[in-house]
Amino acid sequence: MFFQITKVDENRPLDFMSINKWTTALSVILIVASLISLSVNKLNWGLDFTGGTLVEVGFSQPANLTELRSVLEENDFGDAIVQNYGTPRDVLVRVPPRGEGDSDAVGNQLLQMLQANINDDIQIRRVEFVGPQVGEELAEAGGLALLVALICILIYVSFRFEWRLALSAVAGLGQDVILILGLFSITQMQVDLTILAALLAVIGYSLNDSIVVADRIRENFRKLRKEDPTSVINISLSQTLSRTLVTSLTTLVVLIVLMLFGGQMIFGFSVALAVGVVVGTYSSVFTRSTLVLALGISREDLMPPEVEKEGEDQENYL
């Protein structure tokens, strides 16, 4: 079914642009809701951004992370993040800031608690405190990375295609990022460095789809000379729809498996990517195309420049 859409009849394409008013209204509502949540609820920053205490714990046998998390939760350390560090017998416990207590006190408290509840030879190998200043620097660096990525994309697509296509592509990517952050703000899921990595991955994923659609729009503007811009965009979206849907669905299957079986450490990463795939597909089909039309793109904007042949002036003179 999906692959038949690639051979769409140019006289009977799917009329995506007929509902662009509704999709525009939906985009505005979602963006406004996300911005309101970000301003009111803000983001639930993880330890990578807020700082805290890092405790490296050594076990004589492979550590049972599920049991370890249960013990921590029962002893008022439910907000701690537990992960293997190097080998299955090495565990890294990241504890959020706890009042005025220093890192050594937190390490000793963890050691006593684990020795009392876990039957194993446990050693505290390293205790480090990460201040909130480091977290602020990471947040600034992450935001700067997103901004630089969007600017570089704007420059590349402007050079490769046309500024209207570039501006619509960057606007769609901005919408994707805002909606993902809005979801994390509403649900108060922790935002750590893996979420930042997911945002950058979503930008790359969504950009790839935008380039495919933009290339088809340019090709059809040059080939379908009797069609108006709305018809050309509808035909282009219809021709690329199967590729967009197949890519998105297969990616979502993998991400759903990661969410269900990947464990706590990559759950947020998987959620951010899954949401990014959904909103990125929506943006590719509706948001970017609507913006391209609103900016007044025409066939003349995408036609290749005429190259004057050497000696043509002399031939005309003769």
N, C-alpha and C positions, 0 to 999 in steps of 0.2 A: 504493500500500500504506500509506504513512504517513498519508495524508489520510483513509483509511477509519477509522483509529483514533479520529479526533475524533468520529465518530458511534457510539462504543462503546455497546453494549447495557448499560444500567445493571444488568441481572440477570446479566451475564457480563463483568465488567471483568477486566483483567489483575491478577492477585493479586501485587502488588509486595511487600506486607507479609508474605507467607508466608516470605520469605527474609531478613527483617530481622535475624535473629540472625547469619546469615552475613555480611551486609553490614556489620553493626556490628563483628564480629570483624575483618573486612578493614580497616575504617577505623582501628580501634585499632592493628592491626599496622603499618599504613603510617605513622600518626602517631608511634608509638613509634620506628620505624626512622628516621624523619626527624629526630626530636629527638635521638636518639643520634648520628646523623651530624653534626648541627649542633653538638653538644657536643664531639665528638671531632675530626672533620675541620674543623669550622668552615666559613666561607664564604671563597671565593677573591675577595677584594675587588679591584676594578679600580682604575685610576688616579684615578677620581673620588673614591674614598674613602681611598686610601693616599697620595696625593700623587705628585710626580714632576716631570719637566721637560717643558715645552711648547715645541716648536721649530716656528716657522712658516717654511717653505721656499718660495721663489719659483722657478718654472721659466719659461724663455722660451717653451716650448711646453706644450701640455696634458700633464700628468704621467701616466705609466703606473704606476698604483698597484700592479699585480701585480708589475712589475719592481722597483719600489721596495721592496716587502715582501720579495722574494727577496734583494735586496742586503742589507737589514737583517738578515735571518735568517742569511745567510752570515757576517756580521761580528758575531755575538754580540749582536744587537739583535732577536732573534726575538720578544721579549715586547713590543716597541713597537707602538703602535696608530697606524695611518696612515689618514687620511681627507682628502677635499677640504675646503678652507676658503674659501668664497666662490666662486671661479672654478676651472675645471679646471687652471689653472696655479699655483694656491696650494694647498699641502699642509700639513696640521698633523700633526706627529709627536709622540706622547705617549710618553715614556720613563719607566719605573718608576724609583724611587730606586736609585742605584748607589753604595753605600758613602759615602765622604766626598767624592766628586767634586762640584764645584759646577756650576751650570747653564751657565756660560760654557764650561767644559771639555767638557761634553757637547755643547754646540752646535758648538764647533770640531771635535770628533771626528766628529760627523755630517757637517759640511761637507766635511772632508777625505775621508771615506769615500765620500760621494756623488759628489764631483768625480772621484774615482779610478775609479768604476765606472759612472757614467752619463754619456753623451755629451750634455750640455746645459749651458746657462749657469745655474748654480745660485747662489742668494743666500739667506743666512740673514737673514730680516727681523725676527724677534722670538724671544727666548729668555726664558722665564719659569719660575720654580720655584714649585710649589704644595706647601706643607708638609702633613704628615700631620694637623695640627690642623684644617685646612679639611675634610679627608676625614672626620674624626671628627664634626665639626659636621654634615656632610651626612648621615652615617649616623644621627645622632640625630634630625635633622629628618625624614628618611625614615621612621624608625620611629614618630615622633610623628604624621606624616601618616596612616599606616596605622591607628594607634590612634584618632585623631580621626574618621577615616572610619567605622570600625566602631561607635563610640559614637553618631555622628549617625544611622547606619542603624538602630541599636537603638531610638533615640528615635523616629525617623520611623515605623518599622513598628509599634511599640507603639501610637503614636497612630493610625495608619491602620488597623490590623487588631486585634491582640491580643498581649499580652506573650509568650504561649507561641510564637506564630508568629514574633515578633521575635527571641526568644532562640534559636530553632532556626535562623533565617536567619543570625544573626551567628555562631553556632557552625559552620555550614556554610562561611561565608566564612573563618573562622579556619582551618578544615581545609584549604581551598583554598590559602591563603597558606603554611601550614606544609609542605604536600606539595610545592609549587613550590620553596620554599627548600631542602627536604630533597633534592630532585633535584639542585639546583645544588651542594649540599654534597657529595653522593655523586660526582657527575661532575667536581667542581672546575672547572666553567665559571665564567668571571669574572662578578662581580656589579658592574654599574655603574649609572648613573642610568637607562639605558634599561630595566633590569630592574625598578627601582623603579616606573617609569612603567607597565610591563607588569602589575605586581602591582595597582596602582590601577585599571588597565583591567579586570583580571580581576574585581576586587571589583564594579565597575559592571556588567559583563556578567552575572556570576552573580546579583547582586541583582535584575536585571531579570527573570530566569527565576524567582527565588524569589517575586517580587511576583505574577507571572502565576499560579503554582501556588497561592499563598496566597489570591488573589482567587477562584479556582475552588473551593478548599476551603470558604471562607466561603459562597459562593453555594450550594454543594451541601448544606452543613449546614442552611441555611435551607429548601431545596427538598425534600430527601429526608429527611423527618421520621421514616420508619420504619427507616432504615438506622443501623447502629452506626458509631462513629468509624472503625474499620478499613475498613469497606466504603465509607464516604464518601471517605476518602483514596485508596483504590484506584481508585474511579470518577474522582476528580479528576485523578489522575496519568495514567490512561488517556486521558482527554479532552484533556489538554495534551501528551501524549507526541509527537504528530506535529509540533507546533510546536517543541518542545524539540529533537527530532532534526534537523529540517530546518535550524533556525537553527545548531545546533552543526556539522553536516556542511558547510554552505556556508561557515561561518567557518573551519573547518579546511582546506578546499580553498585558500582565500586564504593562510592562514598557511603551509601546506606549500610553496606557490609562493614565498613570501617566503624561507623557509628555504633553498630550493634555488637561487634566483636573486637574492636580495636583497643578497648580499654579506656580508662579515664584520661590518660595523658593526651590522646589524640582526638578525644570526643569533640572538644570545642573546635579544633582544626577542621574536622570532618563536617561539622554543622555549618561553619562559615563557608566552606567550599561548596557544600550542597546548596545553601541559600544563594551563593554567588552564581552557581550554574543556572538556577531557576530564574533569578532576576536578570542575569546576563542574557539568557535566551529571550526573555520578554523585551529587554532593551534593544537587542539586535533586530527583532521583528517590528517593534512598534515605535519605541522612543526615538531611536536614531533616524529612522525613516521619516517620522513626523517632523522632526527638526530640520531635516534636509529640505523637505517641501516648504516649511515655514520660512527658511532662509532664501527661498526663491531660486533653487538650482535650475539650470536650463541646459540644453544640449550644447550651446556655445561654450559653456563653462568647462566642458569635459572633452571637447574636440582637440585633437593634437595640433600644435602650432604648425602653420605651413612653413616648409623649409624652402627657401629660395635656391634654385639650382644655379650652379656656377656658370656664368656666361649667359643667363637668361635675358638680362637686359640688352646685351649685344644682339641676341637673336631677334628680339622684338624690334630693335632699331633697324636691323636689316630687312 
